[in-house]
Amino acid sequence: MNIVPTEIPDVLLIEPRVFRDDRGFFFESFNQKLFDDKTGTPVPFVQDNHSRSQKNVLRGLHYQIQQPQGKLVRVVVGAVFDVAVDIRRSSTTFGQWVGRLLSAENQQQLWIPAGFAHGFFVISEVAEVLYKTTDYYAPGGERCILWNDPELAIAWPLAGEIPILSAKDQAGHLFKAAEMFP
């Protein structure tokens, strides 16, 4: 496992060691001890989520104000542009975002600690995203920041496409009006 820091030091790109041959490939997608050792952060994962979305679906920017979740995100089918936004007021990177292409082909993962809003945009015909979380889903604490907030100015790779959004994501709050972490 190779750990690559991003522009926001707490968000990490994880490159697993992949063994390929003419039959296909094999890799260990998660190892708790190795993850803790490499990141220097003992993290208990309690829930795995799996979503499937069609091309141009944009999900996010989601977070839980109560029971905040860290997420380890990977794509097993297709490709997405995955985004994390720092919403910790005390952070030196507050209000900054980082985005990475995650795909079944590159097999990279993104570690997004608690205190970040998360979203992704599907750039392939279909994508399946798996992510481990550090706390359970708590619908009462769920919040959403508007995906196209002008203050954040996220460079989504839309290529002229109009994203497909849920009603919840269409009704997201502007960044300056959203509940944040201390």
N, C-alpha and C positions, 0 to 999 in steps of 0.2 A: 504494500500500500504506500503510495506517495501522496504527501500532503502539500498542496500548493496554496499559499496565502493569496487572498484577493485584495482588491483595493480597500476593503473594509477588513481589517485583520481578524475579526472574530468569525467572519464567514470564510469557510475553507472549501476548496475544491479537492476532492478525493479521487485519486486515480488508482483503482485496484490493479493488482498484478494479474494479467490475463494470460492464460496458457492456450495457444492456438495451434491447431494442426489441421490436416486435411479432413478430419471428422467434424471440426467445429471449434468450440472453445469451452474453457472452464475457468471460473474464477470464484473466489470466496467473496460474496457480496457484503458480508458483514461478519465481524469478529469483535465481540465486546472488548476483550483484553487488548487487542491490537489497536482498536479505535481509541480507547482510553489512553494507552501508552503514546500513540502518535500525536494525539491532539492535546495531551496533558490535561484532559478534562474528563473525570469519571462521569458518564452520562447514563442514567437508567432509561432505557426505552420501554414504553408500556403499551404501545398500540401501533399496529401497521395499517396503513390505508392504501387503497388501490383505486385509481380513477382512470376512466377511458373517455377520451374526448376526440371530437372530429376536428378537422383543419379549421383554423381561424377562431377556435374557442379560446377565450381569455378568461382565466379564473383568478380572482384576486382583486385587490390586495388584502388578504385575510390575516387575522390574528385573534388571539383570545386575551382579553384584558385581565380576566380571572383565569387561573390555571394556564398560564402562558406555556406555549409549546415550543421546544426546540424541534427541528425537523431535519432528518437526513433523507434527501430527495434523490431519486434516480429514475431513469426512463428505461422501460423494458421493451417497448414497441414505439417506433417513430422517433420524433424529435420535438423538443420544446425550447423556448427561450425562458429560462427560469430567473426570477428576480427576488431579491431580498432588500427591504428598506429598513434602515435603522430608525426605530421609533423610541429610543431610550434618550430622554432629555439630558441625562448626565453624560452621555457618550460624546467623545470628540468627533464622531462620524454621524451624529444625529442629523436626520433628514437626507442622508446620502443613500444611494442605492448601488447595487452591484447586480449584473446580469451575466448569465452564462448559458451557452448552448449545451443542453444535456440530451443525449440520444442513446438509443439502443446500440448504435455503432460505436460511439466513443466510450460508452460504459462508465462515464464519470459520474460522480455524485457530488451534491452540494450540501454541506453542513451549515444549517442556519440556526443559530442559537435562539433561545427565548429572548423576546424583546425586539423582534423584527416582524414586519408585515411581509407576507409571501404571496407570490402569484406566478402564473406562467401563461405563455401564449403558444398554441400548437402550430407548428410550421410544417408538419408532415400531414399526409391524408388522414391519419389517425395516430393518437399517441396514448400509451398507457404509462401512467406515472405511479410509482410506489414510493411511499415515504413512511419512515418510522417517526413516532412522536414521543416526546419526553413526558407528556401528561395526556390525560384523557380528554376527549371532545367534551366541551362544556358549552352548549348552545346559548345559555344565558350570558356568557362572557364573550361571545363571538362578535367581532367588529370587522368593518371593511372600509378601506380607504379607496377613493375613486382611482381607478387604474390610470386615467389620463390627467391626473392632477397637474396643473401647470407649474406649480412650485417644485414638484419632484422632477418633472420633465424626463420621464423614463423614455429611453429610445427603443420602444418596442419595434421589432422588425416586421411591421405591418405590410410593407410593400404595396401600399394603396388599398389594402383590404380593410373592410369594416369588421372589427372583432365581434364574435358572437358572445353575448353576455347573459348571465342569469339576471333575474329581477333584482336579486340581492346585490349583485355587483354593479348594476346600473344605478342603484340607490346609495352607493358608497359615499362616505363623507370626504370633504376636502381635507387635505393634510392638516392645514392650520386649525380645523375644527374637530379633528379626531382626538379621541382619548389616547393618551400616550403613557409610556412607562416612565417612572421617575429617572 
